[in-house]
Amino acid sequence: MTDVLFDFKNPDYQAVYKKRAERLHTIRTTEGALAGLLEFYKTHPAEFINDWGMTFDPRNAERGLPTNFPFVLFPKQIELVNWVVARWKGRDDGIIEKSRDIGMTWLAAAIAHWITFFHAGTVVGFGSRKEDLVDKNGDPDSIFWKIQAYIAGLPIEFRPKSQTRTHLCIVNNDNGSVIKGEAGDNIGRGGRTSIYFKDESAHYERQEIVDAALSATSNCKIDMSSVNGNGNLFYRKRMGGEIPVFSFHWSDDPRKDKEWYEKKKRTVDPVLFAQEYDLDYNASTNDSWIPGDFVEEAMKLGPADVVPIGGWVIGIDAAHMGDDESVIHLRRGRLNLKQITRRKLDGIQLAGLVTELCGQLELQGVHGRIDAIIIELDGPGASCYDQLRDGRYKKIIYGVHTGQTLADGRNYNLRARMWRDAMDYLKNGGVSVYQDRDFKSQLCSVKYKYKDSLLLMQSKKEYKKEFGRSPDRADAFVLTFAVRDIRPVQDQFDKVARHNIRRQSDYQGY
């Protein structure tokens, strides 16, 4: 595997070549060595790629480095190779959200060769939005050029003895395995595959058509793409919670550092940079209410960086029994803890979870005082509210109808006022928010407009129709701003306040 001492910024390829030459000499001069190694590599794809793979980058020439060089994998690449193979073996789909220039296509090419070389009768598919991106003769940017170059760079022991190369197709005649390509709306029309790589699938013109076609032809479909906003199928699948996600950020690449980041940021359009390097799905959304920068700043502060004041305000966004989440948000002044999320809870179960959580908070004594539990009544929250209203926290339960119209001259309804207060809260700074990419994405993609000169926020129903899921995490946070005049009920907690047996930080991962 990758030598931990390998310097990716200043690579010594001669040392790698020397090790490979010694290993190859052993294989060719020791009886049985090749057979044993082939058996090992059959179940160790990352080791195979790292030991023998070659890659290509014409930009190396300007640094005085070879343009063809050993494919030495860094840790995140190793993790990705094993993750993809696990998806294939498990007959499971997967999503790879990636920053640009992390070698994803070369990795996919290497995985495709490993599958078709070591596993007879397999078919690996590649698709992209344009045919020239899949296979164009002599173009190093095309996928099949990379696949062919990768195979050609391997020792003869690890290449097919007989191979047929045609447009959009490479056949391993030794074992009947195939690598094939498709493009545009034709993706998925060419028959069944063992695994299918959808290159830059967030940029497909008709993503739903492609997805429907592939659903019947492959048990393992890998969407691998840079970010292209939040109004597409790739985003909805990424945020849907049903498909495993592998996030490959530029900071996972040891060749890149803060200096590289700042230099690149100065030379790339801000929106493109935020999407394609920072994996920001909301960078191009100009009609969302809360800017991503506000949330990003809040995520930089940890719990120890702010001074919590007052009691806890708990926002509860209850979900139906489908795929949406029931979310509990805990806010104490400028401090926001990690959200508690659950699926498929009925009102009684959710109320029980809230009651248990409140009991845990109270064990912190005066630091665990709960001032308000706020739950939305416009939907499945009513059942949970009824349960809590009959329990020990009945004095601090607030049920709200967010569609209630207001007459304050600024906000169309309570939902608009909640979102306005939440935005002002983040805008003023000094806020600590738990780092949760889904939370940020939802919070920064709910849109707004004005009706009769009053602020009107996108409804849950409208949001779900556009993005495929409800903004549960964002709404739970915003609900903590629904009640402005909260008066603590101190006597309810005086008894437990004496028993401060745990620290606040113990509950951040509750």
C-alpha positions in Angstrom: 0.0 0.0 0.0 1.0 3.7 0.0 4.2 4.3 1.8 3.3 6.7 4.7 6.6 8.5 4.0 5.7 9.2 0.3 5.8 12.9 -0.3 2.9 13.7 -2.6 3.9 17.3 -3.1 7.4 16.4 -4.1 7.1 12.8 -5.3 10.1 10.5 -5.8 8.9 8.3 -8.6 12.4 6.7 -9.0 12.0 5.1 -5.7 8.6 3.7 -6.7 10.0 2.4 -10.0 12.8 0.7 -8.1 10.4 -1.1 -5.8 8.2 -2.2 -8.7 11.2 -3.4 -10.7 12.4 -5.6 -7.8 8.9 -6.9 -7.3 8.5 -7.7 -11.0 11.9 -9.5 -11.0 10.7 -11.7 -8.2 7.5 -12.6 -10.0 9.3 -13.5 -13.2 12.0 -15.6 -11.5 10.2 -17.3 -8.7 8.0 -20.3 -9.5 4.4 -19.8 -8.3 4.9 -16.2 -7.3 2.6 -14.8 -10.0 -0.2 -17.3 -9.3 -0.2 -16.4 -5.6 -0.1 -12.7 -6.3 -3.0 -12.9 -8.7 -5.0 -14.7 -6.1 -4.2 -12.0 -3.6 -5.0 -9.1 -6.0 -8.4 -10.7 -6.8 -9.7 -9.5 -3.4 -7.4 -6.5 -2.9 -8.1 -3.9 -5.6 -6.4 -0.9 -3.9 -3.2 -2.9 -3.4 -3.2 -3.9 -7.1 -3.7 -0.4 -8.3 -1.1 1.0 -6.0 1.5 -1.7 -6.8 1.2 -1.5 -10.6 -1.1 1.3 -11.8 0.1 4.2 -14.0 -1.6 7.5 -14.6 -1.1 10.6 -16.7 -1.0 14.3 -16.1 0.4 16.7 -18.8 0.7 19.5 -16.2 3.6 17.6 -14.7 5.8 18.7 -17.5 6.0 22.3 -16.3 7.3 21.0 -13.0 10.0 18.9 -14.5 8.1 15.7 -13.6 7.2 12.8 -15.9 3.7 13.1 -17.5 3.3 9.3 -17.2 3.9 8.2 -13.6 3.0 5.6 -11.0 -0.5 5.7 -9.6 0.5 6.0 -6.0 -2.8 6.2 -4.0 -3.2 8.5 -1.1 -5.4 7.4 1.9 -8.7 8.9 0.7 -8.2 7.3 -2.8 -7.7 3.9 -1.1 -10.8 4.4 0.9 -12.7 5.3 -2.2 -11.6 2.2 -4.2 -12.6 -0.1 -1.4 -15.9 1.8 -1.0 -16.8 1.4 -4.7 -15.9 -2.3 -4.7 -18.1 -2.8 -1.6 -21.0 -1.2 -3.4 -20.5 -3.5 -6.3 -20.2 -6.7 -4.2 -23.2 -5.6 -2.2 -25.3 -4.9 -5.3 -25.8 -1.4 -3.9 -25.9 2.1 -5.5 -23.6 4.9 -4.4 -23.0 8.6 -4.8 -19.6 10.2 -4.9 -19.7 14.0 -4.5 -16.2 15.3 -5.3 -14.1 18.4 -5.7 -12.5 18.8 -9.1 -9.1 17.4 -9.9 -8.9 14.5 -7.3 -8.3 11.8 -10.0 -11.8 10.3 -9.9 -12.0 9.2 -13.5 -8.6 7.6 -13.3 -9.7 5.7 -10.2 -12.8 4.5 -11.9 -10.8 3.4 -14.9 -8.5 1.4 -12.6 -11.4 -0.2 -10.8 -13.0 -1.1 -14.1 -9.8 -2.9 -15.3 -9.5 -4.7 -11.9 -13.1 -5.9 -12.1 -12.9 -7.1 -15.7 -9.4 -8.6 -15.4 -9.9 -10.6 -12.2 -13.7 -11.4 -12.5 -14.8 -13.3 -15.7 -17.9 -12.3 -17.5 -18.3 -8.9 -15.9 -19.5 -5.8 -17.7 -18.5 -2.3 -16.5 -20.4 0.6 -18.0 -19.4 4.2 -18.3 -21.7 7.1 -19.2 -21.3 10.9 -19.6 -23.4 13.7 -21.0 -21.6 13.7 -24.4 -20.1 10.9 -26.4 -16.8 12.7 -26.9 -16.3 12.8 -23.2 -16.7 9.0 -23.1 -14.6 8.0 -26.1 -12.8 10.3 -28.6 -9.8 9.0 -30.4 -6.6 10.6 -29.3 -8.2 12.8 -26.6 -6.6 12.3 -23.1 -9.7 13.9 -21.5 -12.0 11.1 -22.7 -12.8 8.2 -20.3 -11.8 5.4 -22.7 -8.4 7.1 -23.5 -7.7 6.9 -19.8 -8.8 3.3 -19.5 -6.7 2.2 -22.5 -3.7 4.2 -21.2 -4.1 2.6 -17.8 -4.2 -0.9 -19.2 -1.3 -0.3 -21.5 0.9 1.0 -18.6 0.6 -2.3 -16.7 3.1 -5.2 -16.9 2.0 -7.8 -19.4 1.2 -10.2 -16.5 -1.7 -8.0 -15.5 -3.1 -7.2 -19.0 -5.4 -9.4 -21.1 -3.5 -11.6 -23.5 -6.1 -10.9 -26.1 -8.1 -7.7 -26.2 -10.5 -6.1 -28.7 -10.8 -2.4 -28.8 -13.6 -0.7 -30.7 -15.4 2.6 -30.3 -17.0 2.7 -26.8 -16.0 -0.8 -26.1 -13.0 -2.8 -24.7 -13.4 -6.6 -24.6 -11.1 -8.9 -22.6 -11.1 -12.0 -24.9 -9.4 -14.1 -22.1 -12.5 -14.2 -19.9 -15.4 -12.5 -21.8 -15.5 -9.3 -19.6 -16.4 -6.0 -21.2 -16.0 -2.3 -20.5 -18.5 -0.3 -22.5 -19.5 3.3 -22.9 -22.7 5.3 -23.6 -23.7 9.0 -23.7 -26.6 11.4 -23.2 -30.1 9.9 -23.3 -28.7 6.6 -24.6 -27.2 5.8 -21.2 -28.7 2.6 -19.9 -30.0 1.5 -23.3 -27.1 -0.8 -24.2 -28.0 -3.8 -22.0 -27.1 -5.0 -18.5 -23.9 -4.2 -16.6 -22.3 -5.4 -13.4 -21.5 -1.8 -12.3 -22.2 1.5 -14.0 -20.2 4.7 -13.5 -22.2 7.8 -14.3 -19.5 10.5 -14.9 -20.4 14.0 -13.8 -24.0 12.9 -13.5 -25.1 16.2 -11.8 -24.5 17.9 -15.2 -26.7 15.5 -17.3 -29.4 17.3 -19.2 -32.2 14.8 -18.5 -31.1 13.0 -15.3 -34.5 11.4 -14.6 -34.5 9.7 -18.1 -31.1 8.3 -17.6 -31.8 7.1 -14.0 -34.9 5.3 -15.1 -33.1 3.5 -18.0 -30.3 2.4 -15.7 -32.6 1.2 -12.9 -33.4 -1.9 -15.0 -30.0 -2.7 -16.3 -27.6 -2.5 -13.4 -27.6 -3.5 -9.7 -24.9 -1.1 -8.9 -24.9 2.5 -10.2 -22.3 4.9 -9.1 -23.1 8.6 -9.5 -19.8 10.5 -9.4 -19.9 14.2 -9.9 -18.9 17.7 -8.9 -21.7 19.9 -7.5 -24.1 21.5 -9.9 -26.5 23.4 -7.7 -29.5 22.0 -5.8 -32.2 21.8 -8.4 -31.4 18.4 -9.9 -31.8 14.7 -9.3 -28.2 14.3 -8.2 -28.8 16.7 -5.3 -32.1 15.0 -4.4 -30.5 11.6 -4.3 -27.5 13.0 -2.4 -29.7 14.5 0.3 -32.4 11.8 0.3 -30.7 9.6 2.9 -31.4 6.4 0.9 -28.1 5.9 -1.0 -24.6 5.6 0.5 -22.6 8.8 -0.1 -18.8 9.2 -0.4 -17.7 12.8 0.0 -14.3 13.6 -1.6 -13.2 17.1 -0.7 -10.1 18.8 -2.0 -8.7 18.9 1.6 -8.5 15.1 1.4 -5.8 15.4 -1.2 -2.4 15.6 0.3 -1.1 17.5 -2.8 -3.3 20.4 -1.8 -3.1 22.8 1.1 -4.4 26.2 2.2 -2.0 28.0 0.0 -3.2 26.1 -3.0 -6.8 26.8 -2.0 -6.3 30.5 -1.7 -4.5 30.7 -5.0 -7.1 28.7 -6.8 -9.9 30.7 -5.3 -8.5 33.9 -6.8 -8.5 32.5 -10.3 -11.9 30.7 -10.5 -15.4 32.3 -10.7 -16.7 32.4 -7.1 -19.9 30.4 -7.8 -18.0 27.7 -9.8 -15.3 27.6 -7.1 -17.9 27.1 -4.3 -19.6 24.4 -6.2 -16.7 22.5 -7.7 -14.2 22.8 -4.9 -16.1 23.5 -1.7 -19.0 21.2 -2.6 -21.5 23.9 -1.9 -24.9 23.0 -3.5 -26.3 26.4 -2.8 -23.7 28.6 -4.4 -25.8 29.3 -7.4 -29.1 29.7 -5.6 -29.7 33.4 -5.7 -33.3 33.3 -4.3 -32.6 31.5 -1.1 -33.2 33.4 2.1 -30.2 32.5 4.3 -26.7 32.9 2.6 -24.3 30.0 2.9 -21.6 32.3 4.3 -23.6 32.9 7.5 -23.9 29.2 8.2 -20.3 28.5 7.3 -19.1 31.1 9.8 -21.3 29.6 12.5 -19.9 26.1 11.8 -16.4 27.4 12.4 -17.2 28.1 16.0 -17.2 25.2 18.5 -19.3 25.0 21.7 -16.3 26.3 23.7 -16.1 29.4 21.5 -19.5 30.9 22.7 -21.0 31.7 26.0 -24.5 30.1 26.3 -27.0 32.4 28.0 -30.5 31.5 29.2 -32.3 28.2 29.1 -32.7 25.7 26.3 -35.2 26.2 23.5 -36.1 23.0 21.7 -37.6 23.0 18.2 -39.3 19.8 17.0 -40.1 19.2 13.4 -42.2 16.0 13.3 -42.3 13.8 10.2 -44.9 11.5 8.7 -44.1 7.8 8.7 -42.4 8.0 5.2 -38.8 8.9 4.4 -38.8 12.3 6.0 -37.1 12.9 9.3 -38.3 13.9 12.7 -35.8 16.4 14.0 -35.1 17.8 17.4 -33.0 21.0 17.6 -31.4 22.3 20.8 -30.5 26.0 21.1 -29.3 27.8 24.1 -28.5 31.4 23.3 -25.7 31.4 20.7 -25.1 27.6 21.1 -26.7 25.0 18.9 -26.0 21.3 19.5 -26.0 18.4 17.1 -29.6 17.7 16.0 -31.3 14.4 16.9 -32.9 12.8 13.9 -35.1 9.8 13.6 -37.3 8.2 11.0 -40.6 6.4 11.2 -41.6 7.6 14.7 -45.2 8.1 15.6 -46.4 10.9 17.9 -46.1 8.8 21.1 -42.6 7.6 20.3 -41.4 11.1 19.4 -42.9 12.5 22.6 -41.1 9.8 24.6 -37.8 10.7 22.9 -38.3 14.4 23.7 -39.1 13.6 27.3 -36.0 11.4 27.7 -33.9 14.1 26.2 -35.3 16.8 28.5 -34.6 14.6 31.5 -30.9 14.2 30.4 -30.6 18.0 30.0 -32.0 18.6 33.4 -29.2 16.5 34.9 -26.9 19.4 34.1 -28.6 21.5 36.8 -28.9 25.2 36.2 -27.1 24.7 32.8 -29.9 22.3 31.8 -32.9 24.6 32.4 -35.4 24.2 29.6 -37.4 27.3 28.8 -39.5 26.1 25.8 -40.3 23.1 23.7 -41.8 24.3 20.4 -43.5 22.1 17.9 -45.3 22.8 14.7 -49.0 21.7 14.7 -49.5 22.0 10.9 -49.1 18.2 10.3 -47.9 15.2 12.2 -46.6 17.3 15.1 -50.1 17.5 16.7 -50.0 14.0 18.1 -46.6 14.6 19.7 -47.8 17.9 21.1 -50.9 16.3 22.7 -48.7 13.7 24.4 -46.2 16.3 25.7 -49.0 18.6 26.9 -50.2 15.9 29.2 -46.8 15.2 30.6 -44.4 16.9 33.1 -43.3 19.6 30.6 -46.8 20.9 29.9 -46.0 24.4 31.3 -43.3 25.0 28.6 -44.9 23.3 25.6 -45.8 25.7 22.7 -47.7 24.5 19.7 -47.6 26.8 16.7 -49.3 27.1 13.4 -46.6 28.5 11.1 -49.1 29.4 8.4 -50.8 31.9 10.8 -51.0 35.2 9.0 -49.4 38.3 10.8 -50.1 42.0 10.7 -46.7 43.3 11.5 -46.2 44.9 8.1 -43.1 42.8 7.3 -44.0 39.1 7.3 -46.8 37.4 5.6 -47.1 34.7 8.2 -45.4 33.2 11.3 -43.2 31.0 9.1 -41.8 34.1 7.4 -41.1 35.8 10.7 -39.3 32.7 12.1 -37.1 32.6 9.1 -36.4 36.3 9.3 -35.4 36.0 12.9 -33.2 33.0 12.2 -31.4 34.9 9.4 -30.8 37.9 11.7 -29.5 35.5 14.4 -26.9 34.0 12.1 -26.1 37.4 10.4 -25.1 38.9 13.7 -22.4 36.3 14.2 -21.0 34.7 17.3 -23.1 31.7 16.8 -21.9 28.1 17.1 -23.7 25.5 14.9 -22.9 21.8 14.7 -21.2 20.9 11.4 -23.8 19.1 9.4 -23.7 19.4 5.6 -27.4 18.3 5.2 -28.5 21.0 7.7 -26.6 23.7 5.9 -27.9 22.6 2.5 -31.5 22.7 3.6 -31.1 26.0 5.5 -29.5 27.7 2.5 -31.9 26.4 -0.1 -35.3 27.4 1.2 -36.4 30.2 -1.1 -38.4 33.3 -0.5 -40.5 35.9 -2.4 -42.7 38.8 -1.5 -46.5 38.8 -1.5 -48.2 42.2 -1.1 -44.8 43.5 0.0 -44.6 41.0 2.8 -41.9 38.3 3.1 -43.3 34.8 2.2 -41.1 31.7 2.5 -41.2 28.6 0.4 -43.6 26.1 2.0 -42.7 22.6 3.0 -44.8 21.2 0.2 -43.2 23.4 -2.4 -39.7 22.6 -1.2 -40.3 18.8 -1.2 -41.7 19.0 -4.7 -38.6 20.8 -5.9 -35.9 19.0 -3.9 -37.5 15.6 -3.2 -37.5 15.8 0.6 -38.7 18.1 3.3 -36.4 20.7 4.9 -36.8 18.9 8.3 -33.4 19.9 9.8 -33.8 23.6 8.7 -37.3 23.8 10.0 -36.4 22.3 13.4 -33.8 25.0 13.9 -36.1 27.8 12.7 -38.9 26.7 15.0 -36.7 27.8 18.0 -37.5 31.3 16.9 -41.3 30.9 16.7 -42.0 32.2 20.2 -40.5 35.5 21.1 -41.9 36.0 24.6 -40.6 33.0 26.5 -40.9 33.2 30.2 -38.9 30.6 32.1 -40.8 28.4 34.6 -38.0 28.2 37.1 -39.8 26.2 39.9 -40.2 23.3 37.6 -36.5 22.7 37.6 -35.3 23.8 41.0 -35.1 20.3 42.3 -33.1 18.8 39.6 -30.9 21.9 39.3 -29.0 20.8 42.4 -27.8 17.6 40.7 -25.3 18.9 38.2 -23.7 15.5 37.6 -22.8 15.9 33.9 -21.2 18.4 31.7 -23.0 20.0 28.8 -20.4 18.7 26.3 -21.5 15.1 27.2 -24.7 15.6 25.3 -23.5 17.1 22.0 -23.7 13.7 20.3 -26.9 12.6 22.0 
